């Protein structure tokens, strides 16, 4: 549920639902940068490391406190060891869509971007979302940044958000300057 005393935080909060593994790290970092660079607050289950809180409760709380969300469904293949898929990302997308559909008025104003590696791959494992605009990033951080930037500008109507190419160039400059910034800190 949205905190009643933080309407501005709610409107600017973007829940990020994506893989948290090393293979996805470059895209994850680029997505977070794009969200912050566009003037929004990036939120995820990683923001609080409190072992006393049940993870699904934490996810529900963050989703409830976020008007916006980016859901990347790119990691649904079978695990090599268990031969089972991981469906954490589709589950969290379902929670977000449920909050939008069934929640109170503020929750019904939610908006999200659904990403996948390939344009129509999601139809083979989550066909119930067919008809929704899914954007493909082809595993390329630059394309993911552009998708997030375009969606944020479109969904909020903000004309002041720099274009996708400009956001990507800002990210590359940031990455180049990061080691020096860390050394100074």
N, C-alpha and C positions, 0 to 999 in steps of 0.2 A: 504494500500500500504506500502511496506517495506521502512523504512527511508533509503535514499541513503547513509547517512553518518554513518550508524550503521550496516554494514553487519555481524559483529561478534555477535552482540546482536540478530539480526534476526535469525541467525543459531542456537543460543543457547536457544531461547525463546520457551517455551512450554505452549500453551494456555490450561487451564484446564476448561473443560465444564462438570459440574457435579451438583448434588443437593447441596444446601447450607442449609441443615436442620440438626437438632440435631441427627436424626437417621443415617445420613451419616457422621457425624463429624469424627468418628474414621478412616474411609476410607480416607476422605479428608485430614486429617492431615498426614496420612501415605503416600498418593500420593505426597503431597507437599514435604515431607521429602525425598522421593525416588528421585524426580526430582532434588532437590537441591544437594542431596548427590552424584548424578551421574554427577554433574558439569554443570547443566542446570539452566535456569531462569524460575521459575514458574510464569505464568501470569493468571489472571482471572478478571472477572468483579468486583470482590471485591477490587481490588488493588487501585481504586480511588473512593472516596465517593464525587462526584461532582454532586449535584442535578441539576446543570444547563446543564449538558450533557445528551442527550437522551440516554437511556440505550442501545438500539440496535446500535446506532452510536458508542458508546464506545466499544461494543463487536466487531463490524466490524473493528474498528481501531486496537484493540488488535490482532484480528485474522490476519489482514493484516501485523502486525509487528512480527508475530510468524511463523516460518517455521514448527514447530511441534505442535501437539495437542493431548490431551487425552480427549476422549468423553465418558462419562459413561451414558448409556441410561437406567439405572436401575430404574429410578423413572418415570414410565408412567402409573401407575394404576389410577383408578378413585378416585378423591377427595371425601371424605365422605360427605362433605357439598354440593358441587355443582354437584356431580356425573359426572364430566367431567375430562378428563385426562389433565395432564400438559405436554406440548410438547416443552418446552424451550430447552431441551437438543437436541432433533432431529432437531429443527430449527437451532441451532448453528452449529450442525454437517453439515447441508445442506449449510449453509453459508461458512463453511470451505471447503467443497468439491466443491462448486461453485467457490471459489477463486482459488482452485487448478486446476480445469478444464478450467476455462475461463479467469483467470488472466494473467498478464504479465509473462515473463519468470521466474523471481524469485519466483512468487507465484505458478507456476506449479511444483516447486521442493518440495512443501509441503509434509509432511508425518504425518499420524495420527494413533493412537491406539484407537480402538473402544472397549469399555468394556460394559458388561451387567452382571446382576446378574447370569443368567442362560445361557448356551451355545447357545441355538437356540430360546430363548424367543422373541428376536427382530423380528423374521420373522412374528409374528402375528400382529405387529403394524407398521413395517417399512420394508416391504418385498423388497422394491427397493434396499436395500443394501445387499440382498442375494448375496453370492459369494465373499463377502469381509471377511477377517479374523477378526472375532469378538472373543474376549477373555472373558471368564467368571471368575468372582471373588467370586461367591457364597456368597457375603456379608462379606467376610473375608479380613480384611486389609492386612494380610500377603500375600495372593494370589494376591491382587491388586498391592502390591509393587513388587512382583516377575514379574508380567505381564509388568509393566511399565519399570522396569529395563531391562528385556529381550528385549523389543521393542526398548528402547533407544540404547542399545548395538548393536542390529541388524541393525537398521535404520541408525545409524551413522558410523558403522564399528569400533567403538572404542573398543579396547581390554582391556583398562585399567579400565573399569567400573567393580567394584566388583560384584560378583554373587548375585542372589536374596536372598539366605540365609544369606550372609554376610551383605547385605543392611538391611535386616530385623533385624538382631542382632544389627547393629548400631542404628537403629531406637529405639529399646527397651532400649538400653543404654542411648540414648538421652532423651527418655521419663522419665526414672528413674532419670536422673540428672537435668531435667528441673526445678523442684521446687527449688532446691538449687541455680541454675543459676539465677532464677527470684528473689530469696531472696537477693542474692548478688548484683544484678543490682539495 
